[in-house]
């Protein structure tokens, strides 16, 4: 709770100086078991690989040296938690491809035991 109020005070000071706040998503899991179902080491690597720009799903799979279908399953799970967003773009001469991006530049995940 202490860090929550410290973050609010910092954000208020930044807003008073006319600065813009960095978009962020904060998800709190009531049950630590739920946290562990959603957040896995592979999904953390996925979130880090995507960073702040939209990336093609197949490029992410290649960069992580993972099977594309496994990466897609992880993307679906993270999208259900609103951590990622996907959209289709035209791939001239080859139909469409799926792009994935983070919901915010910073993602905070928390649980309490």
SERO-4910 file (N, C-alpha, C, O; in steps of 0.05 Angstrom, whole numbers):
BEGIN
 pado doro    nc1    nc2    nc3   cac1   cac2   cac3    cc1    cc2    cc3    oc1    oc2    oc3
  Unk    A     16    -24      0      0      0      0     17     25      0     11     46    -12
  Unk    A     40     23     14     59     46     15     68     54    -12     70     78    -19
  Unk    A     75     34    -29     85     41    -56     63     53    -74     68     70    -91
  Unk    A     38     44    -69     15     55    -84     13     85    -79     10    100    -98
  Unk    A     13     94    -54     11    122    -48     35    138    -56     33    161    -64
  Unk    A     59    126    -54     83    139    -64     81    144    -94     89    166   -103
  Unk    A     71    125   -109     68    128   -138     47    150   -144     51    166   -162
  Unk    A     26    151   -128      6    172   -133     18    200   -128     13    218   -143
  Unk    A     33    203   -106     46    229   -100     65    237   -123     66    260   -131
  Unk    A     82    217   -132    100    223   -154     85    231   -179     93    251   -192
  Unk    A     64    217   -186     48    224   -209     36    252   -206     35    267   -226
  Unk    A     26    259   -182     14    285   -178     35    307   -182     30    328   -194
  Unk    A     60    303   -171     81    322   -175     88    326   -205     91    348   -214
  Unk    A     89    304   -219     95    305   -248     73    320   -263     79    336   -281
  Unk    A     48    315   -256     26    329   -269     27    359   -262     21    375   -280
  Unk    A     34    366   -238     36    394   -230     58    408   -246     55    432   -252
  Unk    A     79    394   -254    100    406   -270     93    406   -300    108    415   -317
  Unk    A     69    396   -307     60    396   -335     70    372   -351     67    372   -375
  Unk    A     81    352   -337     91    329   -351     68    310   -357     48    309   -343
  Unk    A     71    294   -378     51    273   -383     59    247   -370     83    241   -367
  Unk    A     39    233   -362     44    207   -348     48    185   -369     35    185   -390
  Unk    A     66    167   -363     71    144   -380     48    125   -377     41    117   -354
  Unk    A     35    116   -399     13     97   -397     22     72   -383     43     61   -389
  Unk    A      5     61   -365     12     36   -352    -13     21   -345    -35     32   -341
  Unk    A    -10     -5   -343    -31    -23   -335    -23    -36   -309      0    -44   -307
  Unk    A    -41    -37   -290    -35    -51   -265    -57    -72   -261    -81    -66   -261
  Unk    A    -48    -97   -257    -67   -119   -253    -59   -132   -226    -36   -139   -222
  Unk    A    -79   -134   -209    -74   -147   -183    -89   -173   -183   -113   -174   -190
  Unk    A    -76   -194   -174    -88   -220   -172    -94   -226   -143    -76   -225   -126
  Unk    A   -119   -231   -137   -127   -237   -110   -115   -263   -100   -107   -265    -76
  Unk    A   -113   -283   -117   -102   -309   -109    -76   -313   -124    -75   -312   -148
  Unk    A    -54   -317   -109    -28   -322   -122    -28   -345   -142    -13   -345   -161
  Unk    A    -46   -365   -138    -47   -387   -157    -57   -377   -184    -48   -387   -205
  Unk    A    -75   -358   -184    -84   -346   -210    -62   -331   -224    -59   -333   -248
  Unk    A    -46   -317   -208    -22   -303   -219     -4   -323   -233      5   -318   -256
  Unk    A      1   -346   -220     19   -366   -232      7   -380   -256     22   -389   -273
  Unk    A    -19   -380   -259    -32   -392   -282    -28   -373   -307    -25   -383   -329
  Unk    A    -29   -347   -302    -27   -328   -323      2   -320   -330      9   -319   -354
  Unk    A     18   -316   -310     45   -306   -315     65   -329   -312     69   -340   -290
  Unk    A     77   -336   -334     97   -357   -335    124   -344   -344    123   -322   -356
  Unk    A    146   -357   -340    171   -347   -351    170   -341   -381    181   -321   -390
  Unk    A    158   -359   -396    156   -356   -425    139   -331   -432    146   -317   -451
  Unk    A    118   -326   -417    101   -302   -422    115   -276   -414    111   -255   -427
  Unk    A    132   -277   -394    148   -253   -386    167   -247   -409    171   -224   -416
  Unk    A    181   -268   -419    199   -263   -442    184   -252   -466    194   -235   -480
  Unk    A    160   -262   -470    143   -252   -492    137   -222   -488    140   -207   -507
  Unk    A    128   -214   -465    123   -186   -459    147   -169   -463    145   -147   -474
  Unk    A    170   -178   -455    195   -163   -458    202   -161   -488    212   -140   -496
  Unk    A    199   -182   -503    206   -182   -531    189   -163   -547    198   -149   -565
  Unk    A    163   -161   -540    145   -143   -554    152   -114   -549    151    -97   -567
  Unk    A    160   -108   -524    167    -81   -518    145    -61   -522    122    -67   -516
  Unk    A    151    -38   -533    130    -17   -536    121    -13   -565    105      5   -571
  Unk    A    130    -30   -583    122    -27   -611    106    -52   -620    110    -74   -610
  Unk    A     90    -49   -640     75    -71   -652     94    -89   -668    111    -79   -683
  Unk    A     92   -115   -664    110   -134   -676     93   -157   -688     72   -164   -677
  Unk    A    102   -168   -711     88   -191   -723     92   -215   -705    114   -220   -694
  Unk    A     71   -230   -702     71   -254   -685     93   -273   -694    108   -284   -677
  Unk    A     96   -278   -719    117   -296   -729    145   -286   -723    163   -302   -718
  Unk    A    149   -260   -723    175   -248   -716    181   -252   -686    204   -257   -679
  Unk    A    161   -250   -669    165   -254   -641    172   -284   -636    191   -289   -621
  Unk    A    158   -302   -649    164   -330   -645    192   -337   -654    206   -352   -641
  Unk    A    200   -325   -676    227   -330   -686    248   -319   -667    268   -332   -661
  Unk    A    244   -294   -657    263   -282   -639    266   -297   -613    287   -298   -601
  Unk    A    244   -310   -604    244   -325   -579    251   -355   -583    254   -370   -564
  Unk    A    255   -362   -608    261   -390   -616    240   -409   -605    246   -430   -593
  Unk    A    214   -401   -609    192   -417   -599    173   -423   -623    173   -409   -643
  Unk    A    158   -444   -619    138   -451   -639    117   -429   -641    108   -419   -620
  Unk    A    109   -422   -665     89   -400   -669     62   -406   -656     50   -388   -645
  Unk    A     54   -431   -656     28   -438   -643     29   -434   -613      9   -426   -601
  Unk    A     52   -440   -601     55   -436   -572     55   -406   -565     43   -398   -545
  Unk    A     68   -390   -582     68   -361   -578     40   -350   -581     32   -333   -565
  Unk    A     25   -360   -600     -3   -351   -604    -20   -358   -579    -36   -341   -571
  Unk    A    -16   -381   -568    -31   -389   -544    -25   -370   -521    -43   -361   -506
  Unk    A      1   -363   -518      8   -344   -497     -3   -317   -502    -12   -303   -483
  Unk    A     -3   -308   -527    -15   -282   -534    -44   -281   -527    -54   -262   -516
  Unk    A    -59   -303   -534    -88   -304   -527    -92   -302   -497   -110   -287   -488
  Unk    A    -76   -316   -481    -79   -314   -452    -73   -286   -441    -87   -277   -424
  Unk    A    -52   -273   -452    -45   -247   -443    -65   -226   -453    -70   -205   -440
  Unk    A    -76   -230   -476    -96   -212   -487   -122   -214   -470   -135   -194   -466
  Unk    A   -128   -238   -461   -152   -241   -443   -149   -225   -417   -169   -217   -406
  Unk    A   -124   -221   -408   -119   -205   -384   -115   -176   -391   -109   -160   -374
  Unk    A   -118   -169   -416   -115   -142   -427    -87   -131   -424    -82   -107   -421
  Unk    A    -67   -149   -426    -39   -140   -425    -29   -136   -454    -10   -120   -457
  Unk    A    -40   -149   -473    -32   -147   -501    -57   -141   -518    -79   -145   -511
  Unk    A    -51   -129   -542    -71   -124   -562    -61   -136   -589    -38   -134   -595
  Unk    A    -80   -147   -604    -72   -156   -631    -89   -143   -652   -112   -134   -646
  Unk    A    -78   -141   -676    -94   -131   -699    -82   -142   -724    -58   -149   -725
  Unk    A    -98   -144   -745    -89   -154   -770    -80   -131   -788    -93   -109   -788
  Unk    A    -59   -136   -804    -50   -116   -824    -47   -130   -850    -42   -155   -851
  Unk    A    -49   -115   -871    -45   -126   -898    -16   -134   -902      2   -119   -895
  Unk    A    -12   -156   -914     15   -166   -921     15   -169   -951      8   -191   -961
  Unk    A     22   -148   -967     18   -148   -996     28   -173  -1009     51   -182  -1006
  Unk    A     10   -185  -1024     17   -210  -1039     15   -235  -1022     18   -257  -1033
  Unk    A     10   -232   -996      9   -255   -979    -14   -255   -959    -13   -269   -939
  Unk    A    -35   -239   -964    -58   -238   -946    -54   -219   -923    -48   -196   -927
  Unk    A    -58   -229   -899    -55   -212   -875    -36   -225   -855    -30   -249   -857
  Unk    A    -27   -209   -837    -11   -220   -815    -20   -207   -789    -31   -185   -789
  Unk    A    -16   -221   -767    -25   -211   -741     -2   -196   -727     20   -206   -725
  Unk    A     -8   -172   -718     11   -156   -703      2   -156   -674    -22   -157   -668
  Unk    A     21   -156   -656     16   -156   -627     31   -132   -615     53   -126   -622
  Unk    A     18   -119   -596     30    -97   -581     21    -98   -552      1   -110   -546
  Unk    A     36    -85   -535     29    -83   -507      5    -64   -504      2    -46   -520
  Unk    A    -10    -68   -483    -32    -49   -477    -22    -23   -466    -35     -2   -469
  Unk    A      2    -23   -454     14      1   -443     44     -3   -442     54    -25   -444
  Unk    A     58     20   -440     87     19   -439     98      4   -415    118    -10   -416
  Unk    A     84      8   -392     92     -6   -368     69    -24   -358     45    -16   -359
  Unk    A     76    -47   -349     56    -66   -339     64    -74   -311     87    -83   -307
  Unk    A     46    -70   -292     51    -78   -264     34   -101   -257      9   -100   -262
  Unk    A     45   -122   -247     30   -146   -238     35   -150   -208     58   -148   -199
  Unk    A     14   -154   -193     17   -157   -165     -1   -179   -153    -23   -184   -164
  Unk    A      8   -191   -132     -8   -210   -117      2   -209    -88     25   -202    -83
  Unk    A    -15   -216    -70     -7   -215    -42    -13   -243    -30    -34   -255    -34
  Unk    A      6   -252    -15      3   -278     -1     -3   -273     28     -7   -291     44
***
